[in-house]
Amino acid sequence: MYKKSLSILFFLFVCFSSFAAEIQKVVDRGEKIEIQLNGSVAGNITEAYDEDSRVLFLEIPKASLNKKIGLADNPYIENFNMEDYGGSVGLTCRLKNKLSYKIEKGSKSVALVFQQGSGKKKLIVIDPGHGGKDPGAARGAYREKDIVLSVGKYLKEELGGEYDIIITRDTDKFITLSERPKMGNRAGAKLFVSLHVNAAVNTAANGVEVYFFSKKSSPYAERIAQYENSFGEKFGEKSSSIAQISGEIAYKHNQTESIPLAENISEKIARSLGMRNGGAHGANFAVLRGFNGPSILVEMGFISNASDVEKLIREEHQRQIAQDVAAGIREFFER
């Protein structure tokens, strides 16, 4: 009987010792938020962070929350919330822009420590269109593939210190339409920017236009998309074989994200170079269709127009275009 009683007591002790430690309070020290428990922090803390929404989630195992604990205004986070999951406690908050964080685990506490400056650079794809056996549009000795490659290199220079960059080509080589967005998808890129130069039979057509992916478009935008897609067809790749990679919800989200970026960049280039602002348009570009995220295609001007081409071939104007696109991208990620 004595041994049995000891066994029961030992069992109860083990069970009690494995019970959740209660979270007592949250201490806000500005750059450090400390969650204090009345017992030991047990097990590994689950952590998840979404860079796009800047939402951080932590789950503290074998912990309980028996009272609502709030947090006053903190200069580093928004929407602080804690919830008891029955055996663990979840914490959700949204970080302010341009922040990194680390987790400090103590014997009876868990702390979030914030630092200015994002810990990880966002990855951007710069895609100079055409290349190699595909010259793109041409006017005399001037070829689209050369102009966009030059601007693409300048754009990489502009953004390289702030973002991680994939450039689909940095030499005069041919890359299929389907492979270009795949480069970004494989690496988890956050934005895809394709660089092109427009052309028209009517040599009076002029100005900068920026496109985003849309399954529906105006007749004019559809013609532009068909023109660019035709180069893939010409060099052995059916543009219809490039599937829309994102689901309907992601498609709508990406489109919503892409539109203001397209409008902003079109306005910047037109203003800097004194060109007509053709604005932003939605169209079914194959190269944008294949990317799983926000994406734009910049038609920097018309190579078929004498005034536009004179600007497009000049180094100072190519650098200015790169600066304008870079400025639009910075504003896109900082908004």
N, C-alpha and C positions, 0 to 999 in steps of 0.2 A: 504494500500500500504506500509506504514511504517513497519507494523508488518510482511508483506510478505518479505520485504527487509531484516529485521532482521533475519527471518527464513532462508533465502537463505545464508546470511553471516554466520549464526551459522552452517548450513549444510556444507558450504565450509570450515569453521574452523575445524570441526570435521574430515572431509575428509582429509584435509591437515595435521592435527595432527596425523592421522593414517598412513601417507605416510612413506615409508622406510627411516630410518636414513642412511646417506651415510657414508661408511667407508672412513676415511680420510688418515690414514697411519697405518703401522705396525712398532712397535718399538721393536727391537731385543736387549734384555738384556742378551743373553746367555741362562741361565736357565729359563728365563721368556720371553715369546713373547706376547706383548700386542697389541691388535687390537683396535684402537681408532675410534669412530664414532662422527659425528657432532650432534647427537641427542641421545635420550634415548634408551637403550637396552630394547626391548619389548618382552614379552613372554618367553617361555622356550627354551633353546638351545638344539637341538637334537644332541646326541652324540652316536657314534658307534666306537668300536675298535675291530679289528681282531687280536688275539694273534699270530696266525701263520705267517701272513704277516707283523705284527706290523704296520698296516695302521690305522690311526686315521682319523675319519670324524666328522666334526662339521657343523651344519647348524644354522646360526643366523637368526631368523625370523625378518620380517619387517625391513630388511636392504638392501642396494643397494651398488653396486660397479661400479662406473662410469669411473674408470681408472685402468689400470693394476698395481697391487702392487706386487712387488717381494720381495724376502728375500735373503740376502747374506748368505754365508756359516754359518750354525749354528752347533755347536758341538753335538747337541742333536737330530736333525731331518734331514731327506732327502726329496727331492721332494715336497717342499712346493708349494701349488697351491690354488688360490682362484677364485671362479666363481660366477657370478651373475645369479640367477635362476629366476629373475623376481618376486620380492616380498620377497626374502631371498637370503642369500649369503652362499655358501658352501666352506668349507676349508678342504683340504685333505693333509696329510703329513704322512711320514713313520718315525717312531721312531727308533733311534739307539737301539742296543741290550741292554738288562738289564736296562730298564728305566721304571719308573712309572710316572704318570702325574696327575694333577688335574686342574680343570677349575675354574677360579675366575671371577665372573661376577660383574662388577662395574656399576655405573649409566650410563656411556657413554663409556664403554670399556668391552672387553672380553679378558681374559688372559689365556695362557697355561703356567703352571709351571711344570718343569721337575725335577725329582729326580733320583739319581742313585739307582739301585736295582729295580727289577720288583715288582710291587705291589701285584701280585698274583702268587702263585707257580703253575707250570705246573703239571698236574696229569698224573701219569704213572701207568700202570697195570703190576704187576709182577705175572706171572702165572707158579708156579711149577706144572709140568704135572703130570697126573695120581693121585693116592691117594686112600686110603681106600681099597675097594675090588679090585681095579685096581692097581697091583704092577708095571705095565710097564715092561720093560726088566729086566732080572735078570741073575746073575751069582753066583751060590752057595748061600751064605747068603746075598749077596749084591743085593739090589733092586733099580731100577731107581727112584721110588717114594721117597725113603729116601734121596738119593743123591741130587735130584733137590730141595727138600724141604729145605734141609740144605743150599744150595747155595742161594735159594730164600730169606731166612731169612737174610743171610749175605748181599745180595744185597739191601734189604730194609734198613738195618742199614747204608749201604754206602750212599744211596740216600735220606734218610729220612729227613735230615736237609735242603736239597736244593729243594726237590720236595714233592708234596703230593703223597702218595702211596696207591694204592689198591693192596693187595696181595690176589689172588683168594682163597688160602688156607694157613693157618699157622699151621695146624695140619694134621694128617693123616686121611683125609676124602675124600670121593668120590664126585666129581663135574662133571656134564656132559660137553661134549665138547661145546655144544651150550650156556650153562650158563656162561662160562668163559669170552668170549668176550662181552656178554651182560652186565656183571658187569661194564666194562669200558664204553660201549656205553651209559648206563643210566646216568653215572656220567660225561660224556663229556671228557673222558681221551684223551690225546694227543699222547700216544704211548702204544703199547702192546708188552710185551716181554715174550715169553713162553720158559721155561727151560726144556730140555730133555736130555736123554742119549741114544745114538745110540746102535744098536746091529746088528750082521750079522752072517750068518752061517760060513762064512770064518773068522776064528779067527785072520787072519793076517790083516784084515781091521781095520784101526785105524785113529785117528785124529779128529780135531774139524771141524765142518761144521755149517754154519749159513744160514737159509732159510728165504726167503720173499715170500709173496703170489703172485702166478702167475697162470693164467688159463692154461698156456702152460709150459711144463717143459721137461727136458731131460729124457730119460728112467730111468736113475739112480735116479734122484730126484723124479720122479713119484713113484718109488718103495719105497723110504723112506717115502713119504707122505702117500702112501697106508698102509704102516706098522703102522704109528702113527694113521691114521684114523681107522684102524681095531680094535683098542681098544674100540672106541666108539661103533662100530658094536657088538663087543663081549659083551658089557654091556648094550645092548638094545637101542642104539641110532644110526640111520642110518646117516652116515656123509653126504650123499647126501641131507638130509633134511635141512641142515644148508645152508641158502641162502647167496649169495654174497650181502652184505648190501649196498655197495657203487655203485653209477652209474659209467658209463664208464670213464668219465672225472676224477672223484675222484679216481677210481681204478688206472688209469695211474699215477696220481699225487702221490698217496700213494706208488706205486711201485717205482717211481723215488726217493722218499724220503728214502725208506727202503733199497735200494740196497747199497749205500755207508755205511750206518750204519752196515749192515750185513758184508760187506767186512772188515770194520775196526775192529769189535769185533772178527771176526774169526782170523785175523792177530794178534791181541793183545794176545788172549788166547794161540794161538799156540806158539808165541814167549816166553811168560812168563813160560809156562809149558814144553817147549821143545817138542811139539807135531807136528805132520804133520798138515799143514794148508790146509784143504780141501776146503777152500774158501766159497763164497756165491753162493747160488742156488735158483732159483725160482721154486716153487712147489705148488700144490693145497692142502694145509693143511686146514682141516675143521676149526680148531681153529683160524686160521688167516683170513680165508674167512669171518668170521662173525663179524670182527672188522671194525669199520668205521674210519680208520686212518692208519698211518704207523705202521707196525708190523713186528716182526721177531720171528723166532723160533731157539733157540740155541741148537744144538746137541753138548754137551760139550766133547764128546769122545765116544769110543765104550766100553760098559761094557763087551762085548764078547772078548776084546783084553786084554791080561794079563798086558801089559805095561800101557795102558790107565786106566784100572780099579784101578791099584795101585795108580795112581795119583788122580783119582776121589774120592776115599774114604778118602783121607787124609785131615784133617781140614785146614791145611795151604794152600793146593792147592784149596780147595773149596773157601776159603776167597780170594785167588788170582784171581780166575775166577770171583767172584763177583766184585772185584776191577776193573778188565779189562772191564767187561760189563758196570759198572758204568762210567768208563772213556769214553767209546764209546758213552754212552748216553749224557754225559755232552758235548762232542764235537759236537754231533748231534744237540743239542739245541743252542749251542753257535756259530755255523757256520754263 
